[in-house]
Amino acid sequence: MRNLILCCLVGWVVQPFNACAENEYENAPIRYSKTEPKDAAQRLERLMASGNVQIDRTDAWTVLEGLMKEFGVLPESQTMVFSKTSKQNDLIGPRTPRVVYFGDNAYVGYSVGGSIEVATIDPNLGPIFYWLDPHEQPSKPLHFQRDQSCLSCHGGPFTPEVPGVLVRSVFPDPEGHLIMSQGSSVVDSTTPFSERWGGWYVTGRHGDMLHRGNVTAIENKDQSVDIDFKVGANISNLGKLFDISPYKRKTSDIVALMVLEHQTSLQNILTKAHHTSLRAMHMQTSLQRELGEKITPEPVGTARRIIDHCADDVLEALLFKDEAALPDGGIEGDPAFQTAFVKKAPQSSDGRSLKDFQLLNRLFKHRCSYMIYSLTFQHLTAPLKDTVLARLWNVLEGKDPSGSYAYLGESERGHIRRILAETLPGAPKEWKKTLVAN
């Protein structure tokens, strides 16, 4: 599935914004556009306005660095996209890629000379999209301008049908324009390695298996394309491809890219499940009220079935079901990113975390996503969250009758149980009791 893209952050083709009323998330009980978000960007703007936080405004890079620090976004997470898939297309191309950075609950993008793009997570609404002008006169306060036009691609079938951060793969021409005849698709943990990163720069080692990064394509009259993927393989120095001097960091790390893919896809699954469960409970309550029945906080009937289905989707994503294998011999990326990414991860008493990398045949050592700590997961509707946690623990105790998670061996399941029982906020007390008993 071709070129990774975080649309307004990592871009896609910006289309006319459809009426908000056409989207389920604009209706009760979500009301995405009409609800005042409670996210990191709003909090930071209040802190800056009060003088409690000051951002160095020497230039756009210092503004960018200040924002990332406040949002908990890692500078080492830098990736670079050169396809013209953003509202700032005139600033982006193979010689002038856009940089994208991420933390667990925030994403930041910057095109040299342009505006800074921000998406921060509201625990109920999902990602909220903003523009910020780093070149604004210092006499004027920095301002996050909420941009609903981003929903033209960050709120439709690609995300899916919820406000979301997406990563895509495309075929770019030598100027960075998308070759539309070749299509594009969303990338997640199940996407084959060979179908990733068209339109992106990629630094790192990956053996003999090829990916689609670092190269452009020529479209022929019959709509076939000429492209040499070998040219883009195992590159460690991007200076051979474009002038890297304007950029603070010189990498677009292969491991960071894979983490970004996993995180964005799981964020969307969590947002989708949360919104769907909220609607199911809202409809149940409305129907009970209309019929004069007792209002029940627990899902029944259709609402129960809907929430069970959502729980299945979340569990599969959390446990990396159908994860694509890495190339033979694994991958090697920037140690700086790996160190920074793991540094503040919650650890069990034996020193393990859900952010520990494996990188030989899979991305992480312990296949339960660190996104279980995310704002969205922690604020899932109670019926959904309880269902997910109950099913997760059954799988980890080897009590899943379906056999869907047989790829998780006993030792790995045991390590994950300990990590979760000791580090997950709000973990059921029974988890720790079971851990002691075993």
C-alpha positions in Angstrom: 0.0 0.0 0.0 1.9 3.0 -1.2 3.3 6.3 0.2 2.7 7.0 3.9 0.8 10.3 4.5 -0.6 12.0 7.5 -2.9 14.2 5.4 -3.1 17.7 6.7 -0.1 16.6 8.8 1.4 14.3 6.3 -0.9 15.2 3.5 -3.2 13.8 0.8 -5.0 15.5 -2.0 -7.1 18.3 -0.3 -10.6 18.2 -1.6 -13.5 20.6 -1.0 -14.8 20.2 2.5 -18.2 18.6 2.6 -21.0 19.7 4.9 -20.3 18.6 8.4 -23.9 17.3 8.7 -23.1 14.5 6.3 -20.7 12.9 8.9 -21.9 10.8 11.8 -19.4 12.4 14.1 -21.0 15.8 13.7 -24.3 14.5 15.1 -25.2 13.7 18.8 -23.6 12.6 21.0 -20.2 13.5 19.4 -20.8 16.8 17.7 -17.1 17.1 16.7 -17.0 20.6 15.2 -19.4 22.2 17.7 -17.7 20.8 20.8 -14.9 22.7 22.5 -11.9 20.4 22.5 -10.0 19.5 25.6 -6.6 18.8 24.1 -2.9 19.7 24.5 -3.1 22.5 21.9 -5.9 24.3 23.7 -4.1 23.9 27.1 -0.8 25.2 25.6 -2.5 28.2 24.1 -4.0 29.2 27.5 -0.6 28.7 29.1 1.1 30.9 26.5 -1.5 33.6 26.8 -1.1 33.7 30.5 2.7 33.9 30.3 3.2 30.6 32.1 4.8 29.1 29.0 7.1 31.0 26.6 8.1 29.6 23.2 11.4 30.7 21.7 10.4 32.6 18.5 13.8 33.2 17.0 12.7 31.3 13.9 10.3 28.6 12.7 12.6 25.8 13.9 12.8 27.2 17.5 9.0 27.5 17.5 8.7 24.0 16.2 11.1 22.7 18.9 9.2 24.5 21.6 5.9 23.1 20.6 7.3 19.6 20.4 8.7 19.9 23.9 5.3 21.0 25.3 3.5 18.2 23.5 5.9 15.5 24.4 6.8 14.9 20.8 10.2 13.4 20.2 12.7 15.3 17.9 14.2 11.9 17.2 10.9 10.7 15.7 11.5 12.8 12.5 10.3 11.4 9.2 10.4 13.1 5.9 7.7 13.1 3.1 8.3 14.5 -0.3 5.1 13.8 -2.2 2.9 16.8 -2.8 0.2 15.6 -0.5 -0.5 18.6 1.7 -2.2 22.0 1.6 1.4 23.4 1.4 2.1 21.6 -1.9 4.1 24.5 -3.4 6.7 24.1 -0.6 7.0 20.3 -0.8 8.9 18.1 -3.3 11.8 15.6 -3.6 14.3 18.5 -3.0 12.3 20.1 -0.1 10.5 17.4 1.9 8.2 18.1 4.8 9.2 16.8 8.3 6.8 15.0 10.6 7.2 14.3 14.3 5.1 12.4 16.8 4.5 11.6 20.4 2.0 9.2 21.9 -0.9 11.8 21.8 0.3 14.5 19.3 1.7 15.0 15.8 3.5 17.9 14.3 4.5 18.7 10.7 6.5 21.5 9.1 7.3 22.5 5.5 10.3 24.8 5.4 9.1 28.4 5.0 5.5 27.5 5.7 3.1 26.9 8.6 3.3 24.3 11.3 0.6 21.6 11.2 -0.6 20.1 14.5 -2.9 17.3 15.5 -3.5 16.8 19.2 -5.8 14.2 20.7 -9.0 15.0 22.5 -9.9 12.0 24.7 -13.5 12.0 23.5 -13.4 13.7 20.0 -10.2 12.2 18.6 -7.6 14.2 16.8 -8.1 18.0 16.5 -6.3 19.7 13.6 -4.6 23.0 13.7 -2.4 25.4 11.7 0.1 27.7 13.5 2.0 30.5 11.8 5.6 30.4 13.2 6.4 33.6 11.3 3.8 35.7 13.1 5.2 39.0 14.6 6.5 38.4 18.1 4.2 41.1 19.3 1.2 38.9 18.5 0.6 35.7 20.5 1.0 32.3 18.8 -2.4 30.9 17.9 -3.6 27.5 17.0 -6.2 27.9 14.3 -8.5 24.9 14.2 -8.8 23.8 10.6 -12.0 21.8 9.8 -11.0 21.6 6.1 -8.6 18.8 7.2 -11.6 16.6 7.6 -12.0 16.4 3.8 -9.5 13.5 4.1 -9.0 13.2 7.9 -12.6 12.5 8.4 -13.8 10.1 5.7 -13.3 6.5 4.5 -9.5 6.6 4.9 -9.7 7.1 8.7 -12.4 5.3 8.7 -15.4 7.7 8.9 -14.0 9.4 12.1 -11.6 12.2 12.6 -8.2 10.5 12.2 -4.6 10.6 11.5 -3.7 8.5 8.5 -0.6 7.2 6.9 -0.8 6.3 3.2 1.5 5.1 0.4 1.5 6.6 -3.2 3.6 6.7 -6.3 5.1 10.1 -6.7 6.5 11.6 -10.0 9.9 13.4 -10.1 8.2 16.6 -8.9 6.4 14.9 -6.1 2.9 14.9 -7.6 0.9 11.7 -7.1 0.5 9.4 -10.1 -3.2 8.9 -9.6 -3.5 5.9 -12.0 -1.4 3.8 -9.5 -3.8 4.5 -6.7 -3.0 4.8 -3.0 -3.8 3.0 0.2 -3.7 3.3 4.0 -0.8 1.7 5.7 -0.9 -0.2 9.0 0.9 -3.0 10.8 -0.5 -5.6 8.4 0.8 -3.8 5.2 3.6 -5.8 3.5 7.0 -4.3 3.9 7.5 -4.1 0.2 4.4 -1.8 -0.2 5.4 0.9 2.1 6.9 4.4 1.9 6.4 5.6 -1.6 6.8 9.3 -1.5 8.8 9.2 1.7 12.5 9.3 2.5 13.7 6.3 4.5 17.0 5.9 6.3 18.1 2.5 7.7 19.1 -1.0 6.8 16.7 -3.7 5.8 18.6 -6.4 3.9 17.5 -7.6 0.5 13.8 -6.8 0.7 12.8 -3.7 -1.2 10.4 -0.9 -0.2 9.0 2.0 -2.2 10.8 4.9 -0.4 13.5 7.3 -1.7 12.5 7.0 -5.3 10.1 8.6 -7.9 8.3 7.1 -10.8 7.7 7.9 -14.5 4.2 7.3 -15.8 4.0 5.8 -19.3 1.3 6.4 -21.9 -0.3 3.1 -21.1 -0.5 4.1 -17.4 2.3 1.7 -16.4 5.2 3.2 -14.4 9.0 3.0 -14.6 10.5 2.9 -11.1 13.7 1.4 -9.7 13.1 0.4 -6.1 16.7 -0.9 -5.7 18.0 2.7 -5.9 16.1 3.5 -2.7 17.2 0.5 -0.7 19.4 0.6 2.5 20.1 4.3 2.4 21.8 5.9 5.5 22.8 9.3 4.0 20.0 11.4 2.5 22.5 14.0 1.4 23.0 12.0 -1.8 19.3 12.7 -2.7 18.7 16.3 -1.7 20.2 19.2 0.2 19.8 18.3 3.9 21.4 21.4 5.3 18.1 23.3 6.1 17.0 20.4 8.4 18.0 20.1 12.1 18.1 16.3 11.8 19.3 14.4 8.8 17.2 11.2 9.1 13.9 9.8 8.2 14.2 6.7 10.3 12.8 3.4 9.2 11.8 2.3 12.7 10.1 5.7 13.5 8.2 5.2 10.2 6.9 1.8 11.3 6.0 3.0 14.7 4.1 6.0 13.1 2.2 3.6 10.9 1.2 1.4 13.8 0.2 4.3 16.0 -1.9 6.2 13.5 -3.9 3.1 12.5 -4.5 2.1 16.1 -5.5 5.6 17.1 -8.2 5.5 14.4 -9.5 2.1 15.5 -9.8 3.4 19.0 -11.5 6.6 18.0 -13.9 4.6 15.7 -14.7 2.1 18.5 -15.2 4.9 21.0 -17.5 6.9 18.8 -19.5 3.9 17.7 -20.0 2.8 21.3 -21.0 6.3 22.4 -23.7 6.3 19.6 -24.9 2.9 20.5 -25.4 3.8 24.2 -27.0 7.2 23.1 -29.5 5.4 20.9 -30.2 2.8 23.6 -30.9 5.6 26.2 -33.0 7.5 23.7 -35.1 4.5 22.9 -35.6 3.5 26.5 -36.7 7.1 27.3 -39.1 7.1 24.4 -40.6 3.8 25.5 -40.8 4.8 29.1 -38.5 2.1 30.2 -35.8 2.2 32.9 -32.6 3.8 31.7 -29.8 1.2 32.0 -26.1 2.1 32.0 -25.2 -1.4 30.7 -25.6 -2.2 27.0 -28.3 -4.6 26.0 -29.6 -6.0 22.7 -28.2 -4.2 19.7 -26.0 -1.9 21.8 -24.4 -5.0 23.3 -23.7 -6.5 19.9 -22.3 -3.3 18.6 -19.9 -2.9 21.5 -18.8 -6.5 21.3 -17.9 -6.0 17.7 -16.0 -2.8 18.5 -14.1 -4.7 21.2 -13.0 -7.4 18.7 -11.6 -4.7 16.4 -9.7 -3.0 19.3 -8.3 -6.3 20.6 -7.0 -7.4 17.2 -5.2 -4.1 16.7 -3.8 -4.1 20.3 -2.4 -7.6 19.9 -0.9 -7.0 16.4 -3.0 -9.7 14.7 -1.8 -10.4 11.2 1.3 -8.2 11.6 3.4 -8.2 8.4 6.8 -9.8 8.9 10.0 -7.8 8.6 12.7 -8.7 6.0 15.0 -11.6 6.7 17.6 -10.4 9.1 15.4 -7.7 10.5 15.8 -3.9 10.2 18.3 -1.4 11.7 17.3 2.1 12.4 18.6 5.2 14.2 19.5 4.2 17.8 18.7 7.8 19.0 15.0 7.3 18.1 14.8 3.9 19.8 16.5 5.2 23.0 14.2 8.2 23.2 11.1 6.3 22.4 11.6 3.7 25.2 13.1 6.1 27.7 9.8 7.0 29.5 7.9 3.9 28.9 6.2 2.4 31.9 8.2 -0.7 33.1 7.3 -3.8 35.0 9.2 -4.9 38.0 11.5 -7.0 35.8 12.4 -4.0 33.6 10.1 -4.8 30.6 7.9 -2.4 28.7 5.4 -2.4 25.8 7.8 -0.1 23.9 10.7 -2.6 23.9 11.8 -3.2 20.3 12.5 -6.6 18.7 13.2 -5.6 15.0 14.2 -9.1 13.9 10.9 -10.5 12.6 8.5 -8.0 14.2 8.5 -4.5 15.4 8.0 -4.9 19.2 9.2 -7.6 21.6 5.9 -7.8 23.5 2.9 -7.8 21.1 0.5 -5.7 23.1 0.4 -2.1 21.9 1.7 0.8 24.1 -1.4 2.6 22.8 -3.3 0.9 25.6 -1.9 3.8 27.7 -3.2 6.4 25.2 -5.7 9.1 26.1 -8.3 7.6 23.8 -8.0 4.1 25.3 -8.1 5.3 28.8 -11.3 7.3 28.1 -13.1 4.6 26.2 -16.8 4.2 27.2 -16.9 2.0 30.3 -18.8 -0.9 28.6 -16.3 -1.0 25.7 -13.2 -0.6 27.9 -14.4 -3.3 30.3 -15.1 -5.7 27.5 -11.8 -5.1 25.8 -9.9 -5.6 29.1 -11.8 -8.8 30.0 -11.2 -10.3 26.6 -7.5 -9.2 26.6 -6.9 -10.9 29.9 -8.5 -14.1 28.7 -6.2 -14.2 25.7 -3.2 -13.5 27.9 -4.1 -16.4 30.2 -4.5 -18.7 27.3 -8.3 -19.0 27.6 -9.2 -17.8 24.1 -11.2 -20.6 22.5 -11.1 -19.2 19.0 -7.3 -19.8 18.6 -7.0 -16.4 16.9 -4.1 -15.4 19.1 -2.2 -18.6 19.1 0.8 -16.7 17.7 1.4 -15.4 21.2 3.4 -17.9 23.0 3.1 -18.7 26.7 6.3 -16.8 27.7 5.3 -13.7 25.7 1.8 -13.7 27.2 3.3 -14.0 30.7 5.5 -11.0 30.1 2.6 -8.9 28.8 0.4 -9.9 31.8 3.0 -8.7 34.2 3.6 -5.4 32.3 -0.1 -4.6 32.2 -0.9 -5.7 35.8 1.9 -3.5 37.1 1.7 -0.5 34.9 -1.7 0.0 33.3 -3.7 2.8 35.0 -7.0 1.4 36.3 -6.0 -2.2 35.7 -8.5 -4.6 37.4 -7.4 -5.6 40.8 -8.0 -9.2 39.8 -5.0 -8.9 37.4 -2.5 -8.4 40.2 -4.1 -11.1 42.3 -3.8 -13.6 39.4 -0.2 -12.5 38.8 0.7 -13.2 42.5 -1.1 -16.6 42.3 0.9 -17.6 39.3 
